[in-house]
């Protein structure tokens, strides 16, 4: 394998996990070459680097990482400012557990919707589960935190992609969730992270307003 002097991210322009990593890179102000590709049609380069052919895949010189959580935590340790995980072990573990729950439960439902499996039921379950936590979203500016963290890097893209999944949250029942989402969406790093295709998800809605 050739040595690389520039950090490279193999990313999908509508791949939610890729957007998570792009947000972290933007938060850290890291220069990176982004190579967009279709997750269903990976390039020969990606096949050589990643035995699972999955996105995102990060290449940092001789290091290759290919799971979003592993990539995000690596970037947080490699570029410590601003920190995106709590300093103390208990708080850090709670953040990791919350990311695991979001990915297992809510992203699990998202994947069902995307694959066409139990779409109606999965949409309903996802809306109900997030709406049930509406009071929690009112407690702090970010999810269970005063500061923007990796948890928000995981949760924000999911909420952004709701229109693509055919999901609309009730403006009253999920008012705090929607206010949280707007705070995250307005962050410079979130805006910088988006591909053209991801911007189009919401541009179509804004045009109708």
Secondary structure in CASP SS format (residue, H / E / C, confidence):
PFRMAT SS
TARGET T0000
AUTHOR 0000-0000-0000
METHOD secondary structure of the structure
MODEL  1
X C 1.00
X C 1.00
X C 1.00
X C 1.00
X C 1.00
X C 1.00
X C 1.00
X E 1.00
X E 1.00
X E 1.00
X E 1.00
X C 1.00
X C 1.00
X C 1.00
X C 1.00
X H 1.00
X H 1.00
X H 1.00
X H 1.00
X H 1.00
X H 1.00
X H 1.00
X H 1.00
X H 1.00
X H 1.00
X H 1.00
X H 1.00
X H 1.00
X C 1.00
X C 1.00
X C 1.00
X C 1.00
X E 1.00
X E 1.00
X E 1.00
X E 1.00
X C 1.00
X C 1.00
X C 1.00
X C 1.00
X C 1.00
X C 1.00
X C 1.00
X H 1.00
X H 1.00
X H 1.00
X H 1.00
X H 1.00
X H 1.00
X C 1.00
X C 1.00
X C 1.00
X C 1.00
X C 1.00
X C 1.00
X C 1.00
X E 1.00
X E 1.00
X E 1.00
X E 1.00
X C 1.00
X C 1.00
X E 1.00
X E 1.00
X E 1.00
X C 1.00
X C 1.00
X H 1.00
X H 1.00
X H 1.00
X H 1.00
X H 1.00
X H 1.00
X H 1.00
X H 1.00
X H 1.00
X H 1.00
X H 1.00
X C 1.00
X C 1.00
X C 1.00
X C 1.00
X C 1.00
X C 1.00
X C 1.00
X C 1.00
X C 1.00
X C 1.00
X H 1.00
X H 1.00
X H 1.00
X H 1.00
X H 1.00
X H 1.00
X H 1.00
X H 1.00
X H 1.00
X H 1.00
X H 1.00
X H 1.00
X H 1.00
X H 1.00
X H 1.00
X H 1.00
X H 1.00
X H 1.00
X H 1.00
X H 1.00
X H 1.00
X H 1.00
X H 1.00
X H 1.00
X H 1.00
X H 1.00
X H 1.00
X C 1.00
X C 1.00
X C 1.00
X H 1.00
X H 1.00
X H 1.00
X H 1.00
X H 1.00
X H 1.00
X H 1.00
X H 1.00
X H 1.00
X H 1.00
X H 1.00
X H 1.00
X H 1.00
X H 1.00
X C 1.00
X H 1.00
X H 1.00
X H 1.00
X H 1.00
X C 1.00
X C 1.00
X C 1.00
X C 1.00
X E 1.00
X C 1.00
X C 1.00
X E 1.00
X C 1.00
X C 1.00
X C 1.00
X C 1.00
X H 1.00
X H 1.00
X H 1.00
X H 1.00
X H 1.00
X H 1.00
X H 1.00
X H 1.00
X H 1.00
X H 1.00
X H 1.00
X C 1.00
X C 1.00
X H 1.00
X H 1.00
X H 1.00
X C 1.00
X C 1.00
X C 1.00
X C 1.00
X C 1.00
X C 1.00
X C 1.00
X C 1.00
X C 1.00
X H 1.00
X H 1.00
X H 1.00
X H 1.00
X H 1.00
X H 1.00
X H 1.00
X H 1.00
X H 1.00
X H 1.00
X H 1.00
X H 1.00
X C 1.00
X H 1.00
X H 1.00
X H 1.00
X H 1.00
X H 1.00
X H 1.00
X C 1.00
X C 1.00
X H 1.00
X H 1.00
X H 1.00
X H 1.00
X H 1.00
X H 1.00
X H 1.00
X H 1.00
X H 1.00
X H 1.00
X H 1.00
X H 1.00
X H 1.00
X C 1.00
END
